[in-house]
């Protein structure tokens, strides 16, 4: 997999930044030839990731990076923060698990919506989630 365009960063510091990240990602994937339905899946995953940044870390960023492999192109979404980290990534990926008293559907939802998800988190050292959606059927 290689990067095919300049990455765009969206700072996540307040609720309106979530909307900005969603809108920018949606525009990028539509320009790349994704279906409107796939664009909605990407935007929904970004909402979950950005909401987690605000909820758990207070601030962070979403990086949008078009990528390609030998078969197709896609969008890598990287959500980064310097928050408290996730004590158990495996638990955080289980439906219903939440440390905030919410529904616990955020990271499991992202995993279902995107084609690839990698999570790097250290307690006290922040979290980076990298999720990729590949364009299909072209």
DSSP file (Angstrom, degrees, kcal/mol; ACC not computed):
  #  RESIDUE AA STRUCTURE BP1 BP2  ACC     N-H-->O    O-->H-N    N-H-->O    O-->H-N    TCO  KAPPA ALPHA  PHI   PSI    X-CA   Y-CA   Z-CA
    1    1 A X              0   0    0      0, 0.0     2,-0.3     0, 0.0    68,-0.2   0.000 360.0 360.0 360.0 136.9    0.0    0.0    0.0
    2    2 A X  E     -A   68   0A   0     66,-3.1    66,-2.5     0, 0.0     2,-0.2  -0.971 360.0-105.3-136.1 154.4    1.3    3.4   -0.8
    3    3 A X  E     -A   67   0A   0     -2,-0.3    64,-0.3    64,-0.2     3,-0.1  -0.524  28.4-175.4 -73.1 140.6    0.1    7.0   -0.3
    4    4 A X        +     0   0    0     62,-2.1     2,-0.3    -2,-0.2    63,-0.2   0.458  62.4  18.6-118.9  -3.5   -1.2    8.6   -3.5
    5    5 A X  S    S-     0   0    0     61,-0.8    -1,-0.2     0, 0.0     2,-0.1  -0.968  93.7 -71.4-156.2 167.9   -1.9   12.2   -2.4
    6    6 A X        -     0   0    0     -2,-0.3    60,-0.3     1,-0.1     2,-0.1  -0.415  53.4-116.5 -65.6 136.1   -1.1   14.7    0.3
    7    7 A X        -     0   0    0     -2,-0.1     2,-0.4    58,-0.1    58,-0.2  -0.427  22.1-143.8 -71.9 148.2   -2.6   13.9    3.6
    8    8 A X  E     -B   64   0A   0     56,-2.4    56,-3.1    -2,-0.1     2,-0.4  -0.958  10.1-153.2-114.9 134.1   -5.1   16.3    5.1
    9    9 A X  E     -B   63   0A   0     -2,-0.4     2,-0.5    54,-0.2    54,-0.2  -0.871   7.9-169.3-108.1 138.9   -5.3   16.9    8.8
   10   10 A X  E     -B   62   0A   0     52,-2.8    52,-2.5    -2,-0.4     2,-0.2  -0.976  20.8-135.6-125.2 115.9   -8.4   18.0   10.7
   11   11 A X  E     -B   61   0A   0     -2,-0.5     2,-0.7    50,-0.2    50,-0.3  -0.491  12.7-149.9 -68.0 137.4   -7.9   19.1   14.3
   12   12 A X  E     +B   60   0A   0     48,-2.7    48,-1.9    -2,-0.2     3,-0.1  -0.910  48.1 127.0-113.1 103.1  -10.5   17.7   16.7
   13   13 A X  S    S+     0   0    0     -2,-0.7     2,-0.3     1,-0.4    -1,-0.1   0.492  71.1  15.8-131.0 -15.1  -11.1   20.1   19.5
   14   14 A X  S >> S-     0   0    0     -3,-0.2     3,-1.5     1,-0.1     4,-0.7  -0.949  86.8 -89.7-154.8 169.5  -14.9   20.7   19.6
   15   15 A X  H >> S+     0   0    0     -2,-0.3     3,-1.3     1,-0.3     4,-1.0   0.853 119.3  59.8 -55.6 -40.4  -18.0   19.2   18.1
   16   16 A X  H 3> S+     0   0    0      1,-0.3     4,-1.9     2,-0.2    -1,-0.3   0.754  95.0  64.7 -65.0 -21.7  -18.0   21.2   14.9
   17   17 A X  H <> S+     0   0    0     -3,-1.5     4,-2.4     2,-0.2    -1,-0.3   0.817  95.5  58.6 -68.5 -29.8  -14.6   19.7   14.1
   18   18 A X  H <X S+     0   0    0     -3,-1.3     4,-2.4    -4,-0.7    -1,-0.2   0.928 106.4  47.8 -62.3 -45.0  -16.3   16.3   13.8
   19   19 A X  H  X S+     0   0    0     -4,-1.0     4,-2.7     1,-0.2    -2,-0.2   0.910 110.9  51.2 -62.4 -43.2  -18.6   17.7   11.1
   20   20 A X  H  X S+     0   0    0     -4,-1.9     4,-2.4     1,-0.2    -1,-0.2   0.907 110.8  47.9 -62.2 -42.6  -15.6   19.3    9.3
   21   21 A X  H  X S+     0   0    0     -4,-2.4     4,-2.3     2,-0.2     5,-0.2   0.911 112.8  48.9 -65.4 -42.6  -13.7   15.9    9.3
   22   22 A X  H  X S+     0   0    0     -4,-2.4     4,-2.6     2,-0.2    -2,-0.2   0.939 112.9  47.1 -60.2 -48.7  -16.8   14.0    8.0
   23   23 A X  H  X S+     0   0    0     -4,-2.7     4,-2.2     1,-0.2    -2,-0.2   0.904 112.7  48.4 -63.6 -42.2  -17.5   16.5    5.2
   24   24 A X  H  X S+     0   0    0     -4,-2.4     4,-2.2    -5,-0.2    -1,-0.2   0.928 113.2  47.1 -65.6 -44.1  -13.9   16.6    4.1
   25   25 A X  H  X S+     0   0    0     -4,-2.3     4,-2.7     1,-0.2     5,-0.3   0.912 110.6  52.7 -63.3 -42.4  -13.6   12.8    4.0
   26   26 A X  H  X S+     0   0    0     -4,-2.6     4,-2.0     1,-0.2    -1,-0.2   0.922 110.1  48.1 -59.7 -44.7  -16.9   12.5    2.2
   27   27 A X  H  X S+     0   0    0     -4,-2.2     4,-2.0     2,-0.2    -1,-0.2   0.903 111.8  50.4 -62.7 -41.7  -15.7   14.9   -0.5
   28   28 A X  H  X S+     0   0    0     -4,-2.2     4,-1.5     1,-0.2    -2,-0.2   0.949 112.0  45.0 -63.6 -49.8  -12.4   13.1   -0.9
   29   29 A X  H  <>S+     0   0    0     -4,-2.7     5,-2.6     1,-0.2     4,-0.4   0.861 111.3  52.7 -68.7 -33.1  -13.9    9.6   -1.3
   30   30 A X  H ><5S+     0   0    0     -4,-2.0     3,-1.2    -5,-0.3    -1,-0.2   0.907 108.8  50.7 -65.6 -39.2  -16.5   10.8   -3.7
   31   31 A X  H 3<5S+     0   0    0     -4,-2.0    -1,-0.2     1,-0.2    -2,-0.2   0.812 106.7  56.2 -64.0 -29.3  -13.7   12.4   -5.8
   32   32 A X  T 3<5S-     0   0    0     -4,-1.5    -1,-0.2    -5,-0.1    -2,-0.2   0.514 126.0-101.5 -81.2  -5.2  -11.9    9.0   -5.7
   33   33 A X  T < 5 +     0   0    0     -3,-1.2    -3,-0.2    -4,-0.4    -2,-0.1   0.600  68.5 151.4  96.3  12.4  -15.0    7.3   -7.2
   34   34 A X      < -     0   0    0     -5,-2.6    -1,-0.3    -6,-0.1     2,-0.1  -0.398  50.7-105.2 -69.3 153.5  -16.5    5.7   -4.1
   35   35 A X     >  -     0   0    0    101,-0.1     4,-2.3     1,-0.1     5,-0.2  -0.396  28.3-111.7 -71.6 157.1  -20.2    5.2   -4.1
   36   36 A X  H  > S+     0   0    0      1,-0.2     4,-1.9     2,-0.2     5,-0.1   0.872 119.8  55.0 -57.5 -35.9  -22.4    7.6   -2.0
   37   37 A X  H  > S+     0   0    0      2,-0.2     4,-1.8     1,-0.2    -1,-0.2   0.921 108.1  46.9 -63.3 -44.0  -23.1    4.7    0.3
   38   38 A X  H  > S+     0   0    0      1,-0.2     4,-2.2     2,-0.2    -1,-0.2   0.874 109.0  55.6 -65.3 -36.6  -19.4    3.9    0.9
   39   39 A X  H  X S+     0   0    0     -4,-2.3     4,-2.4     1,-0.2    -1,-0.2   0.881 106.4  51.3 -62.3 -37.6  -18.9    7.7    1.5
   40   40 A X  H  X S+     0   0    0     -4,-1.9     4,-2.4     2,-0.2    -1,-0.2   0.887 107.3  52.8 -66.8 -39.0  -21.5    7.5    4.2
   41   41 A X  H  X S+     0   0    0     -4,-1.8     4,-2.3     2,-0.2    -2,-0.2   0.924 110.7  47.2 -61.5 -44.1  -19.8    4.6    5.9
   42   42 A X  H  X S+     0   0    0     -4,-2.2     4,-2.3     1,-0.2    -2,-0.2   0.929 112.2  49.7 -62.5 -45.9  -16.5    6.5    6.0
   43   43 A X  H  X S+     0   0    0     -4,-2.4     4,-2.0     1,-0.2    -1,-0.2   0.880 110.6  50.4 -61.6 -38.5  -18.2    9.6    7.4
   44   44 A X  H  X S+     0   0    0     -4,-2.4     4,-1.9     2,-0.2    -1,-0.2   0.908 109.3  50.5 -66.9 -42.0  -19.9    7.5   10.1
   45   45 A X  H  X S+     0   0    0     -4,-2.3     4,-2.5     1,-0.2    -2,-0.2   0.907 109.5  51.5 -61.9 -40.9  -16.6    5.8   11.1
   46   46 A X  H  X S+     0   0    0     -4,-2.3     4,-3.1     1,-0.2     5,-0.3   0.895 105.8  55.3 -63.7 -39.4  -15.0    9.3   11.4
   47   47 A X  H  X S+     0   0    0     -4,-2.0     4,-2.4     1,-0.2    -1,-0.2   0.929 110.1  45.9 -57.3 -45.3  -17.8   10.4   13.6
   48   48 A X  H  X S+     0   0    0     -4,-1.9     4,-2.0     2,-0.2    -2,-0.2   0.927 115.3  45.7 -64.4 -45.6  -17.2    7.5   16.0
   49   49 A X  H  X S+     0   0    0     -4,-2.5     4,-1.8     2,-0.2    -2,-0.2   0.923 115.5  45.5 -65.6 -44.5  -13.4    8.1   16.0
   50   50 A X  H  X S+     0   0    0     -4,-3.1     4,-2.3     2,-0.2    -1,-0.2   0.880 110.4  54.0 -68.3 -37.5  -13.6   11.8   16.5
   51   51 A X  H  X S+     0   0    0     -4,-2.4     4,-2.8    -5,-0.3    -1,-0.2   0.908 107.6  51.5 -62.4 -40.7  -16.3   11.5   19.2
   52   52 A X  H  X>S+     0   0    0     -4,-2.0     4,-2.8     2,-0.2     5,-0.6   0.897 106.8  54.3 -61.9 -39.8  -13.9    9.1   21.0
   53   53 A X  I  X>S+     0   0    0     -4,-1.8     4,-2.2     1,-0.2     5,-1.7   0.960 113.5  41.1 -58.2 -51.1  -11.1   11.7   20.8
   54   54 A X  I  <5S+     0   0    0     -4,-2.3     4,-0.2     3,-0.2    -2,-0.2   0.916 118.3  47.0 -63.4 -43.1  -13.3   14.4   22.3
   55   55 A X  I  <5S+     0   0    0     -4,-2.8    -2,-0.2    -5,-0.2    -1,-0.2   0.911 127.4  21.4 -67.1 -44.9  -14.8   12.1   25.0
   56   56 A X  I  <5S+     0   0    0     -4,-2.8    28,-0.6    -5,-0.2    -3,-0.2   0.784 137.6  22.2 -99.6 -30.7  -11.6   10.4   26.2
   57   57 A X  I  <<S-     0   0    0     -4,-2.2    -3,-0.2    -5,-0.6    -4,-0.1   0.642  84.3-134.9-114.2 -20.1   -8.7   12.8   25.3
   58   58 A X  S   <S+     0   0    0     -5,-1.7     2,-0.3    -4,-0.2    -4,-0.2  -0.021  80.6  19.5  89.6 -33.1  -10.3   16.2   24.9
   59   59 A X        +     0   0    0     -6,-0.4    23,-0.6     2,-0.0     2,-0.3  -0.982  65.4 124.8-163.3 158.8   -8.5   16.9   21.6
   60   60 A X  E     -BC  12  81A   0    -48,-1.9   -48,-2.7    -2,-0.3     2,-0.3  -0.904  44.1 -90.8 177.6-150.3   -6.6   15.2   18.8
   61   61 A X  E     -BC  11  80A   0     19,-2.4    19,-2.7   -50,-0.3     2,-0.5  -0.995   8.6-142.4-152.1 155.8   -6.6   15.0   15.1
   62   62 A X  E     -BC  10  79A   0    -52,-2.5   -52,-2.8    -2,-0.3     2,-0.5  -0.988  19.9-161.0-115.5 128.1   -8.0   13.0   12.1
   63   63 A X  E     -BC   9  78A   0     15,-3.0    15,-2.8    -2,-0.5     2,-0.5  -0.948   2.0-157.7-112.1 130.0   -5.7   12.5    9.2
   64   64 A X  E     +BC   8  77A   0    -56,-3.1   -56,-2.4    -2,-0.5     2,-0.4  -0.938  16.7 174.7-110.4 119.1   -7.2   11.7    5.8
   65   65 A X  E     - C   0  76A   0     11,-2.8    11,-3.0    -2,-0.5   -58,-0.1  -0.934  25.4-140.7-132.5 108.5   -4.8    9.9    3.4
   66   66 A X  E     + C   0  75A   0     -2,-0.4   -62,-2.1   -60,-0.3   -61,-0.8  -0.462  32.7 179.3 -61.8 138.3   -5.6    8.5    0.0
   67   67 A X  E     -AC   3  74A   0      7,-2.6     7,-2.9   -64,-0.3     2,-0.3  -0.888  14.3-161.3-136.0 164.3   -3.8    5.2   -0.5
   68   68 A X  E     -AC   2  73A   0    -66,-2.5   -66,-3.1    -2,-0.3     5,-0.2  -0.989   5.1-171.9-145.4 156.1   -3.5    2.5   -3.2
   69   69 A X        -     0   0    0      3,-2.6     5,-0.0    -2,-0.3    -2,-0.0  -0.628  54.7 -76.1-127.5-168.3   -2.4   -1.0   -3.5
   70   70 A X  S    S+     0   0    0     -2,-0.2     3,-0.1     1,-0.2    -2,-0.0   0.728 128.6  36.1 -66.8 -20.0   -1.9   -3.2   -6.6
   71   71 A X  S    S-     0   0    0      1,-0.2     2,-0.3     0, 0.0    -1,-0.2   0.760 122.4 -20.7-105.2 -29.9   -5.7   -3.7   -7.0
   72   72 A X        -     0   0    0     64,-0.0    -3,-2.6    66,-0.0     2,-0.3  -0.910  58.3 -97.5-163.6-177.2   -7.4   -0.5   -6.0
   73   73 A X  E     +C   68   0A   0     -2,-0.3    62,-2.7    -5,-0.2     2,-0.3  -0.817  37.1 164.0-118.1 162.8   -7.4    2.8   -4.1
   74   74 A X  E     -CD  67 134A   0     -7,-2.9    -7,-2.6    -2,-0.3     2,-0.5  -0.902  35.0 -99.9-158.3-176.1   -8.8    3.7   -0.7
   75   75 A X  E     -CD  66 133A   0     58,-2.3    58,-2.1    -2,-0.3     2,-0.5  -0.987  22.9-154.0-123.3 124.5   -8.8    6.2    2.1
   76   76 A X  E     -CD  65 132A   0    -11,-3.0   -11,-2.8    -2,-0.5     2,-0.5  -0.852   9.5-162.4 -93.5 130.3   -6.8    5.7    5.3
   77   77 A X  E     -CD  64 131A   0     54,-3.5    54,-2.8    -2,-0.5     2,-0.5  -0.967   4.7-169.0-113.5 120.1   -8.3    7.5    8.2
   78   78 A X  E     -CD  63 130A   0    -15,-2.8   -15,-3.0    -2,-0.5     2,-0.6  -0.953   3.5-167.5-115.1 121.2   -5.9    8.0   11.2
   79   79 A X  E     +CD  62 129A   0     50,-2.9    50,-2.6    -2,-0.5     2,-0.4  -0.937  15.3 179.5-107.2 120.7   -7.3    9.2   14.5
   80   80 A X  E     +CD  61 128A   0    -19,-2.7   -19,-2.4    -2,-0.6     2,-0.3  -0.952   8.9 158.8-126.9 141.7   -4.6   10.3   16.9
   81   81 A X  E     -CD  60 127A   0     46,-1.9    46,-0.8    -2,-0.4   -21,-0.2  -0.964  40.1-135.6-149.1 167.9   -4.7   11.7   20.5
   82   82 A X        +     0   0    0    -23,-0.6    44,-0.2    -2,-0.3   -22,-0.1  -0.158  63.9 129.1-113.6  35.0   -2.5   12.0   23.5
   83   83 A X  S    S-     0   0    0     44,-0.1    43,-1.0    42,-0.1   -26,-0.2   0.200  79.3 -68.6 -77.6-160.6   -5.2   10.9   25.9
   84   84 A X  S    S-     0   0    0    -28,-0.6    40,-3.0    41,-0.2    41,-0.3   0.586  71.9-129.6 -73.4 -10.7   -5.2    8.3   28.6
   85   85 A X        -     0   0    0     38,-0.3     2,-0.6    39,-0.2    -1,-0.2  -0.050  26.0 -74.5  82.1 169.0   -4.9    5.4   26.2
   86   86 A X        -     0   0    0     40,-0.3     3,-0.3     1,-0.1    37,-0.2  -0.919  31.0-155.4-107.6 117.3   -7.0    2.2   26.1
   87   87 A X  S    S+     0   0    0     -2,-0.6     2,-0.4     1,-0.3    -1,-0.1   0.884  88.1  18.5 -60.4 -39.4   -6.2   -0.3   28.9
   88   88 A X     >  -     0   0    0      1,-0.1     4,-2.4     2,-0.0    -1,-0.3  -0.869  60.4-175.1-137.4 102.2   -7.5   -3.3   26.8
   89   89 A X  H  > S+     0   0    0     -2,-0.4     4,-1.3    -3,-0.3    -1,-0.1   0.892  89.1  57.0 -62.1 -39.6   -7.9   -2.9   23.1
   90   90 A X  H  4 S+     0   0    0      1,-0.2     3,-0.5     2,-0.2    -1,-0.2   0.923 110.0  44.0 -58.8 -44.9   -9.5   -6.3   22.8
   91   91 A X  H >4 S+     0   0    0      1,-0.2     3,-2.1     2,-0.2     6,-0.2   0.904 108.4  58.0 -65.7 -40.9  -12.2   -5.3   25.3
   92   92 A X  H 3< S+     0   0    0     -4,-2.4    16,-0.4     1,-0.3    15,-0.3   0.739 102.2  56.2 -63.0 -22.3  -12.7   -2.0   23.6
   93   93 A X  T 3< S+     0   0    0     -4,-1.3     2,-0.4    -3,-0.5    -1,-0.3   0.428  87.5  99.4 -88.9   0.5  -13.5   -3.8   20.3
   94   94 A X  S X  S-     0   0    0     -3,-2.1     3,-1.8    -4,-0.1    14,-0.2  -0.732  84.6-108.4 -88.8 134.1  -16.3   -5.8   22.0
   95   95 A X  T 3  S+     0   0    0     -2,-0.4    10,-0.2     1,-0.2     9,-0.1  -0.355 103.3  18.9 -56.5 133.8  -19.9   -4.6   21.4
   96   96 A X  T 3  S+     0   0    0      8,-1.5     2,-0.5     7,-0.3    -1,-0.2   0.269  88.4 127.1  90.3 -11.9  -21.3   -3.1   24.6
   97   97 A X    <   +     0   0    0     -3,-1.8     2,-0.3     7,-0.6    -1,-0.3  -0.688  29.4 155.1 -82.7 128.1  -17.9   -2.4   26.4
   98   98 A X        -     0   0    0     -2,-0.5     3,-0.0    -3,-0.1    -6,-0.0  -0.987  38.7-166.1-151.5 140.2  -17.6    1.2   27.5
   99   99 A X  S    S+     0   0    0     -2,-0.3    -1,-0.1     1,-0.1    -2,-0.0   0.436  93.9  57.2 -99.2  -2.7  -15.7    3.0   30.2
  100  100 A X  S    S-     0   0    0      2,-0.0    -1,-0.1     0, 0.0     3,-0.1   0.417 113.0-108.8-107.4   0.2  -17.8    6.1   29.8
  101  101 A X  S    S+     0   0    0      1,-0.2     2,-0.1    -3,-0.0    -2,-0.0   0.565  80.3 123.9  82.3   7.7  -21.3    4.6   30.4
  102  102 A X  S    S-     0   0    0      1,-0.0    -1,-0.2    -5,-0.0    -2,-0.0  -0.142  82.2 -81.7 -88.5-169.6  -22.2    5.0   26.8
  103  103 A X        -     0   0    0     -3,-0.1    -7,-0.3     1,-0.1    -5,-0.1   0.693  49.6-131.3 -73.3 -19.5  -23.4    2.1   24.5
  104  104 A X  S    S+     0   0    0     -9,-0.1    -8,-1.5    -8,-0.1    -7,-0.6   0.863  71.7 118.2  73.6  34.5  -19.9    0.8   23.6
  105  105 A X     >  +     0   0    0    -10,-0.2     4,-1.9    -9,-0.2     5,-0.2   0.458  43.4  92.0-109.9  -3.6  -20.5    0.7   19.9
  106  106 A X  H  > S+     0   0    0      2,-0.2     4,-2.2     1,-0.2     5,-0.2   0.976  94.1  27.1 -59.9 -70.3  -17.9    3.2   18.7
  107  107 A X  H  > S+     0   0    0    -15,-0.3     4,-2.3     1,-0.2    -1,-0.2   0.894 122.9  52.0 -66.7 -40.1  -14.7    1.1   18.0
  108  108 A X  H  > S+     0   0    0    -16,-0.4     4,-1.7     1,-0.2    -1,-0.2   0.895 110.7  50.7 -60.8 -35.8  -16.7   -2.1   17.2
  109  109 A X  H  X S+     0   0    0     -4,-1.9     4,-2.4     2,-0.2    -2,-0.2   0.912 107.9  50.9 -65.5 -43.0  -18.7    0.0   14.7
  110  110 A X  H  X S+     0   0    0     -4,-2.2     4,-2.3     1,-0.2    -1,-0.2   0.910 107.9  54.0 -59.9 -41.9  -15.6    1.4   13.1
  111  111 A X  H  < S+     0   0    0     -4,-2.3    -1,-0.2     1,-0.2    -2,-0.2   0.873 112.0  44.2 -61.2 -37.2  -14.3   -2.2   12.7
  112  112 A X  H  < S+     0   0    0     -4,-1.7    -1,-0.2    -5,-0.2    -2,-0.2   0.852 115.5  47.5 -74.8 -34.5  -17.6   -3.2   10.9
  113  113 A X  H  < S+     0   0    0     -4,-2.4     2,-0.2    -5,-0.1    -2,-0.2   0.809 108.8  56.1 -78.0 -31.5  -17.7   -0.1    8.7
  114  114 A X  S  < S-     0   0    0     -4,-2.3    19,-0.2    -5,-0.2     3,-0.1  -0.593  75.6-131.8-104.2 163.2  -14.1   -0.1    7.5
  115  115 A X  S    S+     0   0    0     17,-1.9     2,-0.4     1,-0.2    18,-0.2   0.797  91.7  21.8 -84.3 -30.4  -12.1   -2.8    5.7
  116  116 A X  E     -E  132   0A   0     16,-1.7    16,-2.1     2,-0.0     2,-0.4  -0.998  63.8-178.2-138.4 139.4   -9.0   -2.6    7.9
  117  117 A X  E     +E  131   0A   0     -2,-0.4     2,-0.4    14,-0.2    14,-0.2  -0.984   2.0 178.3-140.8 129.4   -8.6   -1.3   11.4
  118  118 A X  E     -E  130   0A   0     12,-2.5    12,-2.9    -2,-0.4     2,-0.5  -0.995   9.4-163.7-127.5 135.9   -5.4   -1.2   13.5
  119  119 A X  E     -E  129   0A   0     -2,-0.4     2,-0.5    10,-0.2    10,-0.2  -0.981   8.7-177.4-125.5 127.1   -5.2    0.3   17.0
  120  120 A X  E     +E  128   0A   0      8,-2.9     8,-2.8    -2,-0.5     2,-0.4  -0.981  20.0 160.3-120.9 116.7   -2.1    1.3   18.8
  121  121 A X  E     -E  127   0A   0     -2,-0.5     2,-0.4     6,-0.2     6,-0.2  -0.999  21.8-169.9-142.8 139.5   -2.7    2.5   22.4
  122  122 A X  E >>  -E  126   0A   0      4,-2.2     3,-2.9    -2,-0.4     4,-0.7  -0.997  36.0-111.0-126.8 130.8   -0.6    2.9   25.5
  123  123 A X  T 34 S+     0   0    0     -2,-0.4   -38,-0.3     1,-0.3   -39,-0.1  -0.427 109.2   7.2 -58.8 124.3   -2.0    3.7   28.9
  124  124 A X  T 34 S+     0   0    0    -40,-3.0    -1,-0.3    -2,-0.2   -39,-0.2   0.413 122.4  77.4  81.4  -1.2   -0.9    7.2   29.6
  125  125 A X  T <4 S-     0   0    0     -3,-2.9    -2,-0.2     1,-0.3   -41,-0.2   0.332  94.5-111.6-125.7   7.9    0.5    7.6   26.1
  126  126 A X  E  <  - E   0 122A   0    -43,-1.0    -4,-2.2    -4,-0.7     2,-0.4  -0.175  27.3 -91.4  91.0 176.1   -2.4    8.2   23.8
  127  127 A X  E     -DE  81 121A   0    -46,-0.8   -46,-1.9    -6,-0.2     2,-0.4  -0.985  21.0-167.3-136.3 140.9   -4.1    6.2   21.0
  128  128 A X  E     -DE  80 120A   0     -8,-2.8    -8,-2.9    -2,-0.4     2,-0.5  -0.992   7.6-172.3-127.6 123.9   -3.8    6.0   17.3
  129  129 A X  E     -DE  79 119A   0    -50,-2.6   -50,-2.9    -2,-0.4     2,-0.5  -0.971   2.4-168.4-114.2 127.6   -6.4    4.2   15.2
  130  130 A X  E     +DE  78 118A   0    -12,-2.9   -12,-2.5    -2,-0.5     2,-0.4  -0.972  10.8 175.3-117.7 119.4   -5.8    3.6   11.5
  131  131 A X  E     -DE  77 117A   0    -54,-2.8   -54,-3.5    -2,-0.5     2,-0.4  -0.976  10.7-161.4-126.4 137.1   -8.8    2.5    9.5
  132  132 A X  E     -DE  76 116A   0    -16,-2.1   -17,-1.9    -2,-0.4   -16,-1.7  -0.959   6.4-165.0-122.2 136.0   -8.9    2.0    5.7
  133  133 A X  E     -D   75   0A   0    -58,-2.1   -58,-2.3    -2,-0.4     2,-0.4  -0.987  16.0-151.3-115.8 124.2  -11.8    1.8    3.4
  134  134 A X  E     -D   74   0A   0     -2,-0.5     2,-0.3   -60,-0.2   -60,-0.3  -0.749  19.5-116.2 -95.7 140.6  -11.1    0.4   -0.1
  135  135 A X        -     0   0    0    -62,-2.7     2,-0.3    -2,-0.4     3,-0.2  -0.587  38.8-156.5 -70.7 132.7  -13.1    1.4   -3.2
  136  136 A X        +     0   0    0     -2,-0.3  -101,-0.1     1,-0.2    -1,-0.0  -0.817  56.3  23.1-115.5 152.5  -14.9   -1.7   -4.5
  137  137 A X              0   0    0     -2,-0.3    -1,-0.2     1,-0.1    -2,-0.0   0.778 360.0 360.0  73.9  30.1  -16.3   -2.7   -7.8
  138  138 A X              0   0    0     -3,-0.2    -1,-0.1     0, 0.0    -2,-0.1   0.407 360.0 360.0-114.4 360.0  -14.2   -0.6  -10.2
